[in-house]
Amino acid sequence: MRIVFLGTPEFAVASLEALIEHQFNVVAVVTAPDKPSGRGLKLTPSPVKTCAEKHGIPVLQPIKLKDPDFIQELASFQADLQFVVAFRMLPEVVWNMPPLGTYNLHGSLLPKYRGAAPIHWAVMNGDLETGVTVFKLKHEIDTGDIILRKTISIGRTETTSEVHDRMMLIGAEALAESAKMIENQEINYLPQREEEVSLAPKLFKETCLIDWSQSTEIVYNKIRGLAYFPGAYFLFQGKTVKLFASKISPTNLQPGEIKETDQKLLIGCLDGSLEILEIQVEGKRKMEIGEFLRGNSGMFRT
């Protein structure tokens, strides 16, 4: 069984490695073009490209997925099957190419959290579990029939970054297991139930703005759900203040009220307050709250 793998970030590397480790025949990898990075704007390959080259797998890096030259080159690999992990939206000419179909690994228990940011929204909404889903691609995004789901818990203090790292590993297991099921023709397709659909849209700046009139639980979950990227924030004296870690405090303050002491920074919510543990004020680096208060004492005192 000849497989083409499509993916770009670190999250996808574990899945590619799992296919290789289980001795599946990955004949080519499709990933994003190299991007300039660092002070010298040196062209840097994606994590998936680096992994593929380490294993001697041919790499395709199309700018446009409908480019006829790319389509012709992709077809030349005569893949039976394609797997997509953390890649961009595919045109039908690509996902409909292999005879066994194209399957996607999604970071939620579909049909819950269809969309671009499923891990962030699960944590922001205070969910206690999430998981991964492998499903067959069709026209509408994240709507295809499911072949495998795996569940993981979400700790009450976990950030999106921590859930992401655990999900990356269970996703790799799910993808390798799915490949075996497809190869052995042991698939039982499960259609997605439309009445169970929820969405996980892309995160924009306005999504990350903290509303202190909400409950401590809601704001606390928002902060850990947006840590460490892109970061929940509020505005103070015209400056953006990002918060990356907090804990619920019994101190009663008015919504948006800030109380600074030598050791603590508290901000009021609807039903209590949050003690800030990690902060970044516009123009400064990210700091633990103790270090920040030692160097910026009195900034939030009124």
Secondary structure, DSSP 8 states (H G I E B T S, - for coil): -EEEEEE-SHHHHHHHHHHHHTT-EEEEEE----EEETTTTEEE--HHHHHHHHTT--EE--SSTT-HHHHHHHHHT--SEEEEES-----HHHHT-STT-EEEEESSSTTTTBSS-HHHHHHHTT-SEEEEEEEE--SSTT-S-EEEEEEEE--TT--HHHHHHHHHHHHHHHHHHHHHHHHTT----B---GGG--B-----GGGGB--TTS-HHHHHHHHHHHTTTT-EEEEETTEEEEEEEEEEES----TT-EEE-SS-EEEEETTEEEEEEEEEETTS--EEHHHHHHHSTTTT--
